[in-house]
């Protein structure tokens, strides 16, 4: 049961210990152990079904399928509890905060508006052709803030690029937030990969115990 993917899951845990802080890597190892517990539950239930002399072959298939459905439910519950999506969203929102919002707001707004007025009418490619290097390096803070603080509906660059620039600004003002965000995103990517592998294997096993006419219909 899951024998083929257990080594692959262990590789993901080893990867986490290499690239992530020890506390975050430990969280991933906890998920791995929870998956092993779910696997053990399934094996024990399968053995109980096999030992039940009152069940015929069809009854055993139905019982095994029900066990696998319970295992899938356990996996999905584990996935929902271990997701870092909410924390990632909060960290990204923190990077969107203007770090100088508590200063002279009017003066700052006027300076930024002047920059935006100078950029008015320019396409994204034109802005990048002139300022891409300084934007991505974060060396022109006024320009960076003017673009990132543009009013809703008047964004000057694509959402994808704005997200990247928020990270650039964040590395200057909130380096600890950026470091935490990067770790959380890496952790989430590893967990998603682990859960996907286990779910695919459980679905394949469950299909094995479906009535033959349903398998043929879904093929």
C-alpha positions, 0 to 999 in steps of 0.5 A: 500500500503506497509502497511505490511512492513512500520513497518519493515522499521521503525524498521530498522530506529530505529536500525540505531539510536541505532548503528550509529552516528546521522548524518548517522542515519538521512540519513537512516531516510531520505530514509525512508521518501522518501519511504513514499513519493513514497508510497503516490504518488502510493496511490494518483495515484491509487485513481485517477485511481479508480475515473476515470469513463472512465476506465474499469476494464482492463484499471484500471489494466493496469494503476495501473501496470504502476503506480507501474512500475513508483514507482519501477523506483523511488525506483531504482533511490533512491537506486542509489543515496543513495548507499555508495558503492563508499565511502566504496571503497575509504575508503578501498583503504585508508586502503591499503595505507602503512602508512610508505611509506614516510620514508626510503623506501629502508630500509623498503623494504629490511626488508619486503623482508627478512621477505617474504623470510623467509615465502617463501614456507609456506602455508597459514595454516602454516603461520597462525599456527605460526603467526595468533595471532600476525597478528590479534592483529597487534602486529608484525607490520613488519610481517603485513606490509611484508605480506600486501605489497607483490608485486601483484601476490605474495600474501601470504594469501587469499584475504579475510584474507588480507582484514581482516589484512588491517582492523587490520593495519588500526585500528592502523594507521587510526582509524578514517577511520576504524570507518567511514568505519564500519559505512558506511558498517552498513548503506549500509547493512540497506539500502539494506535490506530496499530497498529489502523489498520495491522492493519485495512488489512492484513486488508482487503488480505489478504481481497482475495486470498482465494479467492472462496468463502472471501470469500463464506462470511465475508461 
